[in-house]
Amino acid sequence: MTDDYDGPILEIENLSISFFTRLREIPAVMDFSVTVMPGEAVGLVGESGCGKSTVALGVMQDLGKNGRIVGGSIKFKGRDLSLMSAEELRDIRGSEIAMIYQEPMASLNPAMKIGKQLMEVPIVHKGVSNEDAYARALQVVTDVKLPDPKRMLDSYPHQLSGGQQQRIVIAMALMAEPSLLILDEPTTALDVTVEAAVVELVKELGKKYGTSMLFISHNLGLVLETCDRLCVMYSGEAVETGSIEAVFDHMQHPYTQALFRSIPLPGADKNARPLVAIPGNFPLPHERPPGCNFGPRCDYFEAGRCDASDIPMSPAEGDRHASRCLRFTEIDWNAPIGHGQTVEKPQPGPVVLKMENLRKYYEVAANALFGSTGEKKVVKANESLSFEARESETLAIVGESGCGKSTFAKVLMGLETATDGRILLDNREIQDIPIEARDTGTIADVQMVFQNPFDTLNPSMTVGRQIIRALEVFGVGSSDTERRDRMLKLLDLVKLPRAFADRMPRQLSGGQKQRVGIARAFAGDARIVVADEPVSALDVSVQAAVTDLLMEIQREHKTTLLFISHDLSIVRYLSDRVMVMYLGHVVELGTTDQVFAPPYHPYTEALLSAVPIADTSIEKQHIVLEGDIPSAMNPPSGCPFQTRCRWKSQVPGGLCETEIPPIKTLSHGHQIKCHLSDGQLNEMEPVIKIAAE
């Protein structure tokens, strides 16, 4: 700690922040209070648009020209930040309070070497010499576990992977040993294994430097793993605060309960125990309802009471536990959850899609940056992929970025052609037919739902027109009237009001845009839909609704769903079979139950350990992978995973480093590509255990 102050590090009391436009005042945060004690980590959880980041910007006193604090106070170590001069604030920012943003490149100067950027912090804030600043930079880069620290300091930001850039940003934030660290969704853009390592790092460094933290996230599992206390926000207000145990195990607000019902925890089953999506939509700041903001979406709403006047925070049982609900003492929180409607599991039909030894290589100049005509390097994006997918089946394809998931999707879609191997769609080979040479039927049969709904819609065309355009391309309907009817039915199918046909994409929320993308993919009665991370850009409550929608359409149309994702909780909930990829290879393939229980491929084991689970009764084996994924341009010899594998020492004779492992078929068609013996594989412990009561 930088001084002997022992009161709360951060004390926010009844804070209200508004943004002013020419037309109106838009209240973004209202009557918000939270306290962060020395050495404490507090999680701020809620959906996008609830005001989490506005609170953080309020603490940094960085609300721009339009934003103003219109009520309450923010005190840092007992001093009111809004009463400080610009100079005092400049001294505190970066040295006493540091912030880590979601996108690491937003905090790094692309034209400046990492070392110089890190050295600036102690030179500016502490006035130290260049030598001391360099020594400090070297120490911090070692602290954040980056390989070859000296080389790192001598690199430019673009020469580092996303995970490495984020570690540098964390190092930069810690350079001046701040008392308070604000983390705004710091791992959203990272892979789960990298996320696990970064979270572990933040916890370790928090302890080492005694730093207090305000951790902003929409991922409840991540907050459970990193924080001591939790504050749940909804539409600009804190609705529940308390210790992690109190809020997770004895929740006292209907919104907190609704959030937990919409995330796939172990035990959720898409057929027997479907997720329950929160009904309705998030209110816009200038359209909030009277009384309780959550009222219109709440199961326990009582007219004339819940909408009569503003609702204050009231203390609940337990350590600093409070809820903004009039009825929380009357609700039976232990009542069994009214699950979504149970449906019968569809039986997989005949094989629709078959891949045999598919390979996709790219040739790049070894010195591509400088346009050299010298030697060529081969990037092996996909190595001998073989699998089949049946009608009505969901096959999940899992792996970190750079493992070849999206490359294979591009080859299947015809955006790329295969280097070798075969793709059979209904026994017709399509691997060599680029999309422009495919017939309308094939194009309509294989469709894709993309990760980011914002990039896939034409901003200057109405929603209805975009779907009708797809119908025209697929040759559906013989007249404009027929196509318009079909478009309206597609809007019904994705549960959007028909009035949305005349709306522009900018008038839709992220979840609504993703539904338009799904409607468009199903316009030609697609047989196979490749869903590339379709819910990762959406809020938790919207995720449940969109995944349920995909399942419902699949049941109705017998669609084959190829679900590409790195979120294993959603995969466990949705998929029938799982294919795990690493650096272009399929390392494990089996039913969902086979892949989520031992024996595992060592990579699958690490992936499962890295998934944050929002359940206090879960015990996980703790496996953090060392290092980053090797480059596909320069893959390691032998087994692609050997550079990060904790089991490598169990295999005699250096086999892992010299030979690509064979594919072993264990019981019931479960495949693992590994040198470990059957005996060693069978001795593996489960990674995820539900603790005994």
C-alpha distance (Angstrom), angle and dihedral (degrees) to the residues before:
residue distance angle dihedral
M1 . . .
T2 3.77 . .
D3 3.84 95.1 .
D4 3.80 140.4 3.8
Y5 3.82 97.4 -93.7
D6 3.81 107.5 137.3
G7 3.83 105.4 178.5
P8 3.83 124.2 91.7
I9 3.83 112.1 -45.7
L10 3.80 91.2 -146.8
E11 3.78 125.5 19.7
I12 3.80 118.2 179.9
E13 3.81 113.0 -176.6
N14 3.82 126.3 -171.6
L15 3.80 90.0 -32.0
S16 3.81 118.6 -173.6
I17 3.81 121.6 -176.6
S18 3.81 124.6 -176.3
F19 3.78 134.0 -175.9
F20 3.80 116.8 -143.1
T21 3.80 122.3 -144.0
R22 3.81 125.8 176.5
L23 3.80 89.9 -96.1
R24 3.77 105.6 40.4
E25 3.77 151.7 -15.4
I26 3.82 111.0 -94.9
P27 3.82 111.8 -156.0
A28 3.83 106.5 -144.5
V29 3.82 99.6 171.6
M30 3.81 126.1 22.0
D31 3.80 133.0 -170.9
F32 3.81 91.9 -20.9
S33 3.81 121.0 170.3
V34 3.80 130.9 177.3
T35 3.82 134.3 152.9
V36 3.82 127.2 -153.4
M37 3.81 115.2 -163.2
P38 3.84 124.4 -156.4
G39 3.80 111.6 -69.6
E40 3.82 92.0 4.3
A41 3.81 125.8 130.9
V42 3.81 114.5 -148.1
G43 3.82 121.2 -169.5
L44 3.79 120.5 -145.5
V45 3.81 108.6 -157.7
G46 3.79 132.8 -177.0
E47 3.79 145.2 106.7
S48 3.79 122.9 -71.9
G49 3.78 112.2 -76.5
C50 3.82 94.4 30.0
G51 3.81 93.1 111.8
K52 3.84 102.7 -102.7
S53 3.81 95.5 130.8
T54 3.83 91.5 40.9
V55 3.82 88.2 59.8
A56 3.82 89.8 51.2
L57 3.82 91.8 48.9
G58 3.81 88.5 48.2
V59 3.82 89.5 56.0
M60 3.83 89.3 49.6
Q61 3.85 88.5 46.4
D62 3.78 87.5 -128.6
L63 3.81 104.9 127.6
G64 3.82 96.2 135.5
K65 3.79 125.5 -132.1
N66 3.81 96.5 -51.7
G67 3.79 100.5 44.1
R68 3.81 123.8 86.8
I69 3.78 137.4 171.6
V70 3.81 101.8 -122.3
G71 3.80 99.3 177.3
G72 3.80 144.0 8.9
S73 3.79 128.3 20.2
I74 3.81 143.6 -91.7
K75 3.80 113.2 -146.8
F76 3.80 123.5 -170.7
K77 3.83 112.3 -163.9
G78 3.78 88.4 -17.5
R79 3.83 96.4 -51.7
D80 3.81 121.4 112.5
L81 3.81 107.1 -120.4
S82 3.82 93.9 -154.8
L83 3.81 90.9 61.3
M84 3.82 93.8 55.1
S85 3.79 122.9 104.4
A86 3.82 120.7 -116.8
E87 3.81 88.5 -104.3
E88 3.82 94.2 52.4
L89 3.81 89.9 48.5
R90 3.80 91.2 50.2
D91 3.81 89.6 54.1
I92 3.80 92.4 50.0
R93 3.83 98.3 44.1
G94 3.77 110.7 84.4
S95 3.80 94.9 5.5
E96 3.83 102.8 53.2
I97 3.83 101.6 12.2
A98 3.81 119.3 31.5
M99 3.79 128.6 -179.5
I100 3.81 130.3 -153.6
Y101 3.80 114.9 -158.5
Q102 3.78 132.0 -149.7
E103 3.80 95.7 -110.9
P104 3.84 111.0 53.0
M105 3.82 94.8 -161.1
A106 3.83 89.5 61.4
S107 3.82 87.8 67.1
L108 3.82 98.3 43.5
N109 3.79 128.8 77.1
P110 3.84 105.9 -129.6
A111 3.82 92.7 -153.4
M112 3.79 97.2 53.3
K113 3.79 130.7 74.9
I114 3.82 116.2 -110.6
G115 3.82 93.4 -118.8
K116 3.78 93.0 55.9
Q117 3.81 92.3 48.0
L118 3.81 91.5 51.2
M119 3.83 93.7 45.4
E120 3.80 90.9 54.5
V121 3.82 91.8 68.8
P122 3.83 99.8 62.7
I123 3.82 91.6 34.2
V124 3.83 92.0 55.4
H125 3.81 99.4 35.8
K126 3.80 102.9 31.5
G127 3.80 102.1 24.4
V128 3.82 93.1 -130.6
S129 3.82 125.4 159.8
N130 3.82 123.7 -95.9
E131 3.82 91.5 -107.2
D132 3.80 93.3 52.6
A133 3.81 91.4 44.3
Y134 3.84 90.5 52.3
A135 3.81 91.7 48.8
R136 3.81 90.0 49.0
A137 3.85 91.4 48.5
L138 3.81 90.4 50.6
Q139 3.81 90.6 49.6
V140 3.82 94.0 49.9
V141 3.82 93.9 46.7
T142 3.81 87.2 52.5
D143 3.83 89.1 48.2
V144 3.80 92.0 55.5
K145 3.82 88.5 53.3
L146 3.78 99.8 -117.8
P147 3.81 116.0 161.3
D148 3.83 118.8 -113.3
P149 3.86 96.8 6.0
K150 3.82 94.5 -164.1
R151 3.80 91.9 55.7
M152 3.83 89.3 47.0
L153 3.81 91.7 55.3
D154 3.79 88.9 51.1
S155 3.85 94.2 50.7
Y156 3.79 131.7 92.3
P157 3.84 117.8 -123.9
H158 3.82 93.9 -106.9
Q159 3.81 90.2 60.4
L160 3.82 90.7 65.1
S161 3.81 130.3 76.9
G162 3.82 120.4 -115.3
G163 3.81 92.0 -99.8
Q164 3.81 91.6 49.9
Q165 3.82 91.7 48.2
Q166 3.80 90.4 52.0
R167 3.82 90.1 51.1
I168 3.79 90.2 51.8
V169 3.82 89.6 51.9
I170 3.83 89.1 50.9
A171 3.82 89.0 48.4
M172 3.81 89.6 51.0
A173 3.80 91.7 50.2
L174 3.81 90.6 50.8
M175 3.83 95.7 45.5
A176 3.80 93.3 93.5
E177 3.84 93.7 39.4
P178 3.83 94.7 -120.4
S179 3.81 121.3 -156.2
L180 3.82 91.7 -137.8
L181 3.78 128.0 37.5
I182 3.82 119.0 -169.7
L183 3.81 114.0 -160.6
D184 3.81 115.6 -167.2
E185 3.85 108.0 -162.8
P186 3.83 89.1 -47.2
T187 3.82 95.8 177.0
T188 3.82 104.2 38.3
A189 3.80 93.7 106.1
L190 3.82 94.8 45.4
D191 3.80 133.7 89.9
V192 3.80 117.4 -103.0
T193 3.81 94.9 -108.9
V194 3.82 91.4 48.3
E195 3.81 89.0 44.0
A196 3.81 90.3 53.6
A197 3.81 90.7 51.7
V198 3.84 93.2 46.7
V199 3.83 92.3 48.2
E200 3.81 90.7 48.3
L201 3.79 88.2 50.2
V202 3.81 94.4 49.7
K203 3.83 90.3 50.9
E204 3.82 92.8 48.3
L205 3.79 93.8 47.0
G206 3.81 91.7 45.2
K207 3.81 88.0 58.2
K208 3.81 94.0 42.4
Y209 3.81 95.1 51.2
G210 3.85 97.0 30.2
T211 3.80 89.2 -124.0
S212 3.82 120.8 169.2
M213 3.80 114.5 -137.5
L214 3.77 139.9 -152.8
F215 3.80 104.5 -163.2
I216 3.82 115.4 -165.4
S217 3.80 115.2 -161.7
H218 3.79 144.4 137.3
N219 3.80 90.4 -147.3
L220 3.81 109.5 95.8
G221 3.81 92.3 -170.1
L222 3.79 91.3 57.2
V223 3.81 92.0 49.0
L224 3.81 89.9 50.7
E225 3.81 89.7 55.0
T226 3.80 97.7 44.7
C227 3.81 110.6 29.9
D228 3.80 140.4 68.7
R229 3.79 95.6 -159.5
L230 3.76 136.4 24.1
C231 3.79 138.6 -149.9
V232 3.84 117.6 -166.2
M233 3.83 114.9 -153.6
Y234 3.79 129.4 -162.1
S235 3.79 125.2 -179.9
G236 3.82 97.4 -21.8
E237 3.81 97.6 -40.9
A238 3.79 136.0 92.9
V239 3.82 104.1 -119.3
E240 3.81 100.1 177.6
T241 3.81 134.9 11.9
G242 3.79 131.4 177.1
S243 3.78 145.5 105.7
I244 3.82 117.0 -46.2
E245 3.84 91.1 -107.0
A246 3.82 93.1 48.5
V247 3.81 95.6 49.9
F248 3.83 97.4 39.0
D249 3.81 97.5 43.3
H250 3.83 103.3 26.8
M251 3.79 104.3 27.9
Q252 3.79 114.8 -178.6
H253 3.81 104.7 -171.1
P254 3.84 128.5 73.7
Y255 3.83 91.7 -136.0
T256 3.82 92.6 55.4
Q257 3.81 88.3 49.5
A258 3.82 91.7 48.0
L259 3.84 90.5 50.7
F260 3.81 91.8 54.0
R261 3.82 91.5 48.1
S262 3.78 91.4 55.7
I263 3.83 98.0 53.8
P264 3.81 122.3 81.3
L265 3.82 106.7 -116.9
P266 3.82 120.9 178.4
G267 3.79 106.8 -73.4
A268 3.81 96.3 36.6
D269 3.80 110.8 126.0
K270 3.80 124.0 -167.0
N271 3.80 92.0 -140.1
A272 3.81 106.2 31.7
R273 3.82 100.9 28.3
P274 3.79 109.7 18.9
L275 3.80 120.1 -172.1
V276 3.78 117.1 -98.7
A277 3.80 112.0 -127.8
I278 3.81 117.8 -149.9
P279 3.82 106.6 -105.3
G280 3.82 121.3 -122.3
N281 3.79 128.1 9.3
F282 3.77 137.4 -66.5
P283 3.86 108.8 -92.6
L284 3.81 117.4 -113.7
P285 3.83 113.4 -118.7
H286 3.83 94.0 -106.0
E287 3.82 93.7 43.0
R288 3.79 100.9 54.3
P289 3.82 114.6 146.2
P290 3.83 122.3 -115.2
G291 3.80 116.0 -92.6
C292 3.81 114.3 -2.0
N293 3.83 112.6 27.3
F294 3.81 90.7 -148.3
G295 3.84 92.7 48.6
P296 3.84 99.7 103.6
R297 3.84 91.0 53.1
C298 3.82 98.3 38.6
D299 3.84 125.8 110.9
Y300 3.80 91.1 -150.5
F301 3.83 99.1 47.5
E302 3.81 115.2 144.2
A303 3.83 115.1 -164.6
G304 3.78 115.9 -132.7
R305 3.79 90.8 23.8
C306 3.80 109.9 48.8
D307 3.82 92.1 39.9
A308 3.82 98.2 40.9
S309 3.81 101.8 91.1
D310 3.81 144.1 -19.0
I311 3.79 112.2 -59.4
P312 3.82 120.2 -132.4
M313 3.82 127.3 -147.7
S314 3.84 109.4 -95.3
P315 3.81 125.5 -161.5
A316 3.82 115.5 -107.9
E317 3.81 127.8 -166.5
G318 3.79 116.8 -70.4
D319 3.79 139.4 36.1
R320 3.84 110.4 -18.7
H321 3.84 88.1 -36.3
A322 3.83 115.6 159.8
S323 3.82 137.7 167.2
R324 3.81 134.4 -161.7
C325 3.82 95.7 -141.8
L326 3.80 130.6 107.3
R327 3.79 93.3 -152.2
F328 3.81 103.9 42.2
T329 3.84 93.5 112.7
E330 3.84 91.4 50.7
I331 3.82 97.9 50.1
D332 3.80 119.9 95.2
W333 3.81 97.9 -132.2
N334 3.81 92.0 -176.6
A335 3.81 94.6 56.8
P336 3.82 110.2 122.7
I337 3.77 112.8 -94.0
G338 3.78 113.8 -100.4
H339 3.80 94.8 -126.3
G340 3.75 124.4 -151.6
Q341 3.77 116.4 -91.2
T342 3.81 113.2 -62.7
V343 3.79 113.9 -124.1
E344 3.75 134.3 -169.9
K345 3.77 116.9 -99.6
P346 3.82 109.6 -109.3
Q347 3.79 114.1 -125.2
P348 3.82 114.2 -123.8
G349 3.80 111.2 -111.1
P350 3.82 130.2 -154.2
V351 3.83 122.7 -35.4
V352 3.82 108.9 -82.6
L353 3.79 100.6 173.4
K354 3.77 129.7 32.5
M355 3.80 129.5 -179.4
E356 3.78 120.9 -165.8
N357 3.81 119.7 -169.0
L358 3.78 92.7 -36.0
R359 3.81 113.7 -171.2
K360 3.77 129.2 -177.3
Y361 3.81 118.5 -173.4
Y362 3.79 127.0 176.5
E363 3.79 122.9 -155.2
V364 3.78 115.3 -142.1
A365 3.77 130.5 173.5
A366 3.80 108.4 -104.0
N367 3.78 86.5 -129.6
A368 3.79 96.9 36.2
L369 3.81 94.5 153.5
F370 3.75 94.1 66.9
G371 3.78 98.1 40.0
S372 3.80 91.5 -113.7
T373 3.77 116.2 176.5
G374 3.80 91.1 -152.5
E375 3.79 128.9 107.2
K376 3.78 121.3 -14.3
K377 3.79 124.9 -131.7
V378 3.77 123.7 -152.4
V379 3.79 120.4 -135.9
K380 3.80 108.5 -155.8
A381 3.81 99.6 -152.2
N382 3.82 94.4 167.1
E383 3.80 125.7 22.4
S384 3.83 119.5 -163.9
L385 3.81 99.6 -39.6
S386 3.80 112.1 -169.5
F387 3.80 126.2 175.3
E388 3.78 142.8 115.2
A389 3.81 132.4 -134.4
R390 3.80 126.2 -155.5
E391 3.77 134.3 -148.0
S392 3.88 112.8 -81.9
E393 3.81 90.6 12.6
T394 3.81 128.2 127.1
L395 3.80 112.5 -146.4
A396 3.80 113.5 -173.5
I397 3.80 119.3 -151.4
V398 3.79 110.2 -156.6
G399 3.78 134.4 -174.8
E400 3.78 145.1 104.6
S401 3.79 124.0 -75.2
G402 3.77 111.8 -73.1
C403 3.83 94.1 31.2
G404 3.82 93.1 112.9
K405 3.84 100.9 -103.2
S406 3.79 95.9 127.8
T407 3.84 93.4 39.4
F408 3.78 90.4 58.8
A409 3.83 89.7 47.6
K410 3.83 89.8 53.1
V411 3.82 91.5 51.8
L412 3.80 90.7 48.8
M413 3.82 91.0 49.4
G414 3.81 91.6 48.7
L415 3.82 93.8 -116.0
E416 3.82 86.0 119.5
T417 3.80 130.8 20.2
A418 3.80 124.5 -128.5
T419 3.82 123.0 -101.9
D420 3.79 91.7 -148.8
G421 3.81 141.4 -15.7
R422 3.80 131.0 47.4
I423 3.81 139.0 -80.3
L424 3.79 112.9 -161.8
L425 3.80 119.7 -163.7
D426 3.82 106.5 -173.0
N427 3.82 87.3 -20.6
R428 3.83 92.8 -53.6
E429 3.80 116.8 120.0
I430 3.83 111.2 -125.1
Q431 3.83 103.7 160.7
D432 3.83 93.6 102.5
I433 3.80 99.0 41.6
P434 3.82 111.7 96.4
I435 3.79 115.7 -146.3
E436 3.82 94.7 -102.5
A437 3.82 89.7 58.4
R438 3.83 95.7 46.0
D439 3.79 119.2 104.7
T440 3.81 119.7 -115.7
G441 3.81 92.1 -105.8
T442 3.81 93.3 56.9
I443 3.82 91.9 46.1
A444 3.82 91.6 50.2
D445 3.84 90.5 45.9
V446 3.82 96.0 56.5
Q447 3.79 113.3 46.3
M448 3.78 135.4 162.6
V449 3.81 136.6 -140.1
F450 3.79 109.1 -157.8
Q451 3.79 132.2 -141.0
N452 3.75 98.8 -117.3
P453 3.82 114.7 49.5
F454 3.83 90.3 -169.8
D455 3.80 94.1 65.5
T456 3.79 99.1 45.3
L457 3.79 102.2 60.6
N458 3.80 125.1 76.1
P459 3.83 104.6 -117.8
S460 3.82 93.2 -149.9
M461 3.82 97.8 52.6
T462 3.82 127.6 76.0
V463 3.80 118.3 -113.6
G464 3.80 92.1 -111.2
R465 3.79 93.0 50.2
Q466 3.83 91.9 52.0
I467 3.81 91.5 54.4
I468 3.84 92.5 44.0
R469 3.82 88.3 50.8
A470 3.83 88.9 57.0
L471 3.82 90.1 48.7
E472 3.83 89.5 52.8
V473 3.82 91.5 50.2
F474 3.82 91.2 48.8
G475 3.83 90.9 47.1
V476 3.80 92.6 -121.4
G477 3.82 117.6 158.0
S478 3.80 127.6 12.8
S479 3.82 98.8 -124.5
D480 3.80 140.5 30.3
T481 3.82 90.0 -108.2
E482 3.80 92.3 54.0
R483 3.80 91.0 48.2
R484 3.82 92.0 48.4
D485 3.82 89.8 51.7
R486 3.79 91.1 49.3
M487 3.84 90.4 48.2
L488 3.83 91.2 53.4
K489 3.81 90.0 48.8
L490 3.82 89.2 51.4
L491 3.83 89.2 53.3
D492 3.83 87.5 52.1
L493 3.81 88.9 49.3
V494 3.83 92.4 56.3
K495 3.83 90.9 41.4
L496 3.80 97.5 -114.8
P497 3.83 120.1 140.1
R498 3.82 112.2 -102.6
A499 3.82 88.8 -124.2
F500 3.83 87.0 71.8
A501 3.82 88.7 74.9
D502 3.81 88.5 83.5
R503 3.81 96.3 44.3
M504 3.79 126.0 102.8
P505 3.84 118.8 -125.0
R506 3.83 91.8 -110.5
Q507 3.84 88.7 64.4
L508 3.81 91.6 60.5
S509 3.81 131.4 82.5
G510 3.82 121.1 -123.8
G511 3.81 93.0 -97.7
Q512 3.81 91.7 49.1
K513 3.82 91.5 49.9
Q514 3.79 90.4 51.3
R515 3.83 88.7 53.2
V516 3.82 89.7 54.2
G517 3.82 87.9 51.8
I518 3.82 89.7 52.2
A519 3.84 91.8 47.0
R520 3.80 88.9 52.5
A521 3.83 92.7 48.6
F522 3.83 90.7 52.6
A523 3.82 93.7 44.2
G524 3.82 93.0 102.5
D525 3.83 95.0 38.8
A526 3.81 91.9 -100.4
R527 3.81 114.8 -145.5
I528 3.81 93.8 -160.5
V529 3.79 123.7 31.3
V530 3.79 119.5 -169.9
A531 3.80 106.4 -154.8
D532 3.82 107.2 -164.8
E533 3.84 106.5 -161.3
P534 3.83 88.4 -43.8
V535 3.81 96.3 175.5
S536 3.81 104.3 32.3
A537 3.83 92.9 95.7
L538 3.83 92.4 49.5
D539 3.79 134.1 86.2
V540 3.79 119.8 -99.9
S541 3.80 95.5 -107.2
V542 3.83 91.4 47.4
Q543 3.83 90.6 46.8
A544 3.81 90.7 61.6
A545 3.81 91.9 51.1
V546 3.84 94.1 46.9
T547 3.83 94.8 46.4
D548 3.82 90.8 48.1
L549 3.78 88.9 49.7
L550 3.83 91.5 52.9
M551 3.82 90.0 49.6
E552 3.81 92.7 48.8
I553 3.81 93.2 49.8
Q554 3.81 89.3 46.3
R555 3.82 91.5 54.0
E556 3.78 91.8 48.2
H557 3.81 97.7 44.7
K558 3.84 100.4 29.1
T559 3.80 88.5 -125.6
T560 3.79 122.1 176.0
L561 3.78 108.1 -128.5
L562 3.82 121.7 -156.2
F563 3.78 102.2 -166.4
I564 3.83 114.0 -163.7
S565 3.78 112.5 -163.9
H566 3.78 147.5 136.6
D567 3.81 92.9 -153.7
L568 3.78 103.1 97.8
S569 3.83 95.2 -172.8
I570 3.81 90.6 62.8
V571 3.82 90.4 42.2
R572 3.79 92.0 53.2
Y573 3.80 90.2 50.5
L574 3.82 98.1 44.3
S575 3.75 111.5 31.1
D576 3.79 134.6 83.1
R577 3.79 94.0 -166.4
V578 3.81 132.5 16.9
M579 3.79 131.5 -149.5
V580 3.82 115.6 -165.4
M581 3.82 116.5 -155.5
Y582 3.78 130.8 -166.3
L583 3.79 124.7 179.1
G584 3.83 94.2 -21.8
H585 3.83 95.7 -45.3
V586 3.79 128.7 106.1
V587 3.81 100.9 -128.2
E588 3.82 98.6 175.4
L589 3.80 135.6 14.1
G590 3.78 128.4 175.4
T591 3.78 146.3 106.6
T592 3.82 115.5 -51.1
D593 3.82 91.1 -104.2
Q594 3.82 91.5 50.9
V595 3.81 94.5 49.7
F596 3.82 94.7 44.9
A597 3.83 94.0 50.8
P598 3.82 129.3 57.1
P599 2.97 137.6 -58.7
Y600 3.80 91.1 69.1
H601 3.76 135.3 172.9
P602 3.85 103.1 -108.8
Y603 3.83 88.9 -113.8
T604 3.82 93.0 52.0
E605 3.81 88.1 49.9
A606 3.83 90.8 54.9
L607 3.82 92.1 45.0
L608 3.81 91.6 53.2
S609 3.79 91.8 48.0
A610 3.80 90.5 52.3
V611 3.82 96.4 56.1
P612 3.80 111.9 104.3
I613 3.83 109.1 -133.9
A614 3.82 120.3 -161.1
D615 3.78 95.6 -141.7
T616 3.81 125.6 100.4
S617 3.83 92.2 -156.2
I618 3.81 92.8 64.6
E619 3.80 121.7 98.4
K620 3.80 116.6 -163.4
Q621 3.76 133.0 -166.3
H622 3.76 106.2 -118.0
I623 3.82 112.5 -125.9
V624 3.80 119.8 158.8
L625 3.80 114.9 -175.1
E626 3.78 115.7 -130.7
G627 3.80 119.5 -132.8
D628 3.79 131.5 0.2
I629 3.80 131.1 -70.9
P630 3.83 108.7 -77.9
S631 3.80 117.2 -114.4
A632 3.81 116.7 -93.2
M633 3.82 86.0 -135.0
N634 3.77 90.2 61.8
P635 3.82 108.4 24.4
P636 3.82 119.8 179.4
S637 3.80 119.2 -100.1
G638 3.80 119.2 -101.3
C639 3.80 116.0 3.9
P640 3.83 110.1 19.8
F641 3.83 90.8 -137.2
Q642 3.84 97.7 48.3
T643 3.84 95.4 100.3
R644 3.84 90.9 64.3
C645 3.83 102.5 26.9
R646 3.80 120.0 121.4
W647 3.84 92.1 -163.5
K648 3.81 96.2 56.4
S649 3.82 94.0 99.9
Q650 3.84 89.3 59.3
V651 3.83 91.5 65.3
P652 3.83 113.0 81.3
G653 3.80 127.4 -134.9
G654 3.83 99.2 24.8
L655 3.83 89.1 -82.6
C656 3.81 91.9 149.8
E657 3.80 91.6 60.4
T658 3.79 96.8 47.1
E659 3.81 110.4 33.0
I660 3.79 133.9 47.7
P661 3.81 103.6 -123.6
P662 3.81 121.0 -112.4
I663 3.81 121.2 -114.8
K664 3.81 109.1 -102.5
T665 3.77 119.2 -156.7
L666 3.79 109.9 -148.7
S667 3.81 125.0 -176.1
H668 3.82 119.7 -34.1
G669 3.81 96.1 7.1
H670 3.85 96.0 -57.7
Q671 3.85 106.3 155.2
I672 3.83 127.1 -157.4
K673 3.81 126.0 175.8
C674 3.80 102.0 -148.3
H675 3.84 143.6 118.4
L676 3.83 93.2 -134.5
S677 3.81 113.1 113.9
D678 3.81 120.5 -112.0
G679 3.81 88.6 -109.1
Q680 3.82 92.1 54.7
L681 3.79 91.8 46.6
N682 3.79 91.5 50.9
E683 3.81 92.0 52.6
M684 3.83 92.9 61.4
E685 3.81 117.0 122.8
P686 3.83 121.6 -131.5
V687 3.83 110.8 -96.4
I688 3.82 95.5 -149.4
K689 3.81 118.9 47.0
I690 3.78 128.9 173.5
A691 3.81 105.1 -130.2
A692 3.80 116.0 -118.6
E693 3.79 112.2 -103.3
